[in-house]
Amino acid sequence: MNRNLFLKTASLSAGALFTPILWDKLLANNEAPINIRDYFKWDNEDVISLAENVFDKCIFHKVMAPEGTLQHRWIAPGGGYKGQWIWDTMFVTDLLSIFPGQKEVMHEVFQNYRDFQLRWNRLKPDYAHDMIPCMIEPFNLDKWVEYPAYSQIPILAWGLEQIYRRNRDIALIRENIKSLEEFHEWYWRERDVTNIGMVSVGSYSGVVQHARFETYDFDGTLDHLKLTKHPTRSGVTEGEWYGDVLVTGNTSYLVMAEKCLVRLARIVGDQAMAKRRQVRIDKSVEAVRKYMWDEESGLFMALKRDSLEKVRETSVGCWMPLYAGIPTKAMAKRMASVLASGSWLTPLTVPTMPQDDPRYKPDGFWRGDVWPASTYQIARGLKDYGYDDLAANIADTLIANAIKNGVNERYDSQTGKGLGVDYLGMSCTLITLMLEGISHKYRFRLI
């Protein structure tokens, strides 16, 4: 059966639940999945065709039945990855929550994170309490407390706010806002070990690559990362768990998530929480502007934790302060001028490493390739600062490339060739670029 024709003519009751088993059963029985054409308007047939593929394969088919340590429905990234990640999941739930009948799925997805915190806290010392890991693996029944012993970019509060904007489910905020604040406190406590307002990466396993997995897996600013013991805390149970590089990406994501938490707290009337989070935001923004900004390069740079010396190697994370609203207007203007020309301006933008870096490879894994999710975040930041045309050019080029070369985990920054996993969940940000009006050429809007 032609899948696009099937989706075009079908509709699904609002109460339906999506697991891969149920989804495939619906197709096999010639019953009707969600018809996204009932929810959106567009002005280009290529756009709706792309959107149907993305919603089908990046979103609907990523909702999984309860299994193992994941006792509620969960979101899988795709490919060979089995588990509920942090950032992959938030991009998928953002778009899934558009549709009626999906509120319960949102509650279950966040319940999985809270369940992990409770399990983890029962077995770990106080300083480690309230971590949420990079991924919760359903099959990891015995070793989950050992692996993964690290987290990921902290965007859960962003995801929760996005869901609320889509479906106005205030109950979901009330259920999760306390655990998210506790997660943020873990992040500051265990990743800002010098208490300056900027975070590093780390892992309770003591494995350097595990620590790097907390951010972009092979971030170019972390090639010389070392793990140390905590600089002020000591004890027989302490290990070399704490990275010696302060990273722009995770610091920016945490600031961005704190801003989301402030708004969520105000929605539920918790002004005390909003005030607490604002203190964190103000301290971090001041530190990032003071120490990480580099006027010569026009970028925010990673720092050596103990000396605050700049790491003179850059990566896609150096752009993320834009997404968090950290730069002053003057800083943002300088960043936009750098991005519009020179070593960052590849045929497909934004590469994960600049072309003038000797480590750059256009298809390199976080070494020069292009990812839809990070590109969306940078374009969103540019638009927020008023650089609509630059943001649109980035978005339009990426979407055109996906229409031509398919939906992939990542792309070659020179040729646009698809790389990695087909239809990875977080590649759904191709749709987010259009829904948020970042793209100018490709129109796709909610009705």
Secondary structure, DSSP 8 states (H G I E B T S, - for coil): --HHHHHHH----TT----HHHHHHHHHTT-----GGGTEEES-HHHHHHHHHHIIIIIGGGEE--BTTB-S-EE--BTTB-SEESHHHHHHHHHHTTSTT-HHHHHHHHHHHHHHHHHHHHHS-GGGTT---SEE-TT-TTTTTTSS-S-----HHHHHHHHHHHH--HHHHHHHHHHHHHHHHHHHHHH-TT-SS----B-TT--HHHHHTTSSTT-GGGTT--EE--SS---TT--S-EESEE-HHHHHHHHHHHHHHHHHHHHTT-HHHHHHHHHHHHHHHHHIIIIIEETTTTEE--EETTT--B-S---GGGGHHHHHT-S-HHHHHHHHHHHTSGGG--SSS--SS-TTSTT--TTSTTTT-B-HHHHHHHHHHHHHTT-HHHHHHHHHHHHHHHHHH--EEEE-TTT--EEEEET-GGGGHHHHHHHTT--SSS-EEE-
